[in-house]
Amino acid sequence: MKKSIAKRLTTAMTFWAWVGLSLPVVSLYAEAQTASEKETREVPTLRSKVYDQFSRAQSAADNGDLPEAISILEEVKSKDYSMNSYERAMMFNFYGFIYYNDEQYENALDAFSQVIEQQPIPVKFEMSTLYTLAQLHLMQGNYEQVVDYLDRWKTLNNGDVPAKHKVLKAQALYSDEQYQQAAEYIQQAVAEREAEDQAPDEGWLILQRAIHYELKEPVKVKDILIKMVKLFDKPKYWIQLASMYGELGEDRKQLAIMETAHQRGFVESGTDIFNLAQLYYYHRAPYKGAKLMEQGLEDGVLEKNLRNWKFLGQSWQLAKETDKAIPALTEAAALADDGELEVQLAQIYLNSEQWEQAIAAADKAVEKGQLRNPGMPHLVKGMALYNTQQYVAAMEQLAQAEAYDKSRAMAQQWLKFVETEKTSQEQLSAELSL
């Protein structure tokens, strides 16, 4: 399935930013045949009276007076019956140039197409026009025509095919979702540039990376990104390289690249901050992740939402910074629709021997509901009540916890323990009262 028109145009316009569009505007003062061309193709000359008209049109165009330039060309065209092939080709070439500068791309295509229909014309003139037609068709999303014009160009070429032509062909094939063929052409272009001890253009590597991404070849994407990091050292390439290491399962390298990027000030967006904090968490460095998250929330880079507060709390908890985990989890719990985080808070309070807070959090969890283990808040509350020596109330909560499969076993153990403690306390009280 072909890409949408919007995507095709975006792709094409991005490409112009890489290579620039070179129109075959043949100077009136420089166009001439080489000796070899004269031997292989007889081309008529440009007569002075026609030259003068073209010169007027070019002057008008150079001064930004496109209507005047078109008017002059229309006057010339009205006498095209008396013109030779070279003169007509030059006329259509000027039409194409003027239409292009006025962003009338379809008219420009029509005009340049007429140039190569006028035969004979100088070989170099025809080749430059074929190349421009390929560029304009790419811009318009006509990928088959791009390949066709480049192939026609090649039949006229006696030397090596320039790397930029291969890149243009690769771009057309990529846009037409012919990724394997596109990969071959872009590889040739990059290899040729590197063989000359020159760095490939940044746009070429961007295209090559995109092609291999579509081919689902993450190792090659990673290798291209390593090259881009070395050559261009842009923040986005560091982040993308880290992501590729993650996709390849090379987590330690992913963390190393992200840490380096952070140290250099490249980790700036909320998404990148959160991703690095996650890497710290999973690599048992939760304190670093928590500090990063905390700073991001303070600076407003990270949104103060449920996900971020929850992850900050979990990071502080894993770092054994309970006093810092509680406020973050409390913020998260206030934003949650269910009582899961209240259960987590109740457990933290219980482990911290903050019995009243544990009881309150457990009650809130039951009130909000939607729990994965509905018996857990009753279990925690029962244990907190036991520690405040409220044995009857504790046994009531533990009995409720016993009703749920996930908490039944532990609830039964605690029930036995609390019953024993209750009996012991009652016996002790009786003995003391004697």
ABEGO torsion letter per residue (X at the ends): XBBBAAAAAAAAAAAAAAAEBBBBBBBAAABBBBAAAAAABBBBBBBAAAAAAAAAAAAAAAAGBAAAAAAAAAAAAAAAAABBAAAAAAAAAAAAAAAAAAGBAAAAAAAAAAAAABOBBBAAAAAAAAAAAAAAAAAAGBAAAAAAAAAAAAAABABBBBAAAAAAAAAAAAAAGBAAAAAAAAAAAAAAAAAAGBBBBAAAAAAAAAAAAAAGBAAAAAAAAAAAAAAAGBAAAAAAAAAAAAAAGBAAAAAAAAAAAAAAGABABAAAAAAAAAAAAAAGBAAAAAAAAAAAAAAGABBBBAAAAAAAAAAAAAAGBAAAAAAAAAAAAAABABAAAAAAAAAAAAAAGBAAAAAAAAAAAAAAEGBABAAAAAAAAAAAAAAAGBAAAAAAAAAAAAABAAAAAAAAAAAAAAAAAAAAAAAAAAAAAX
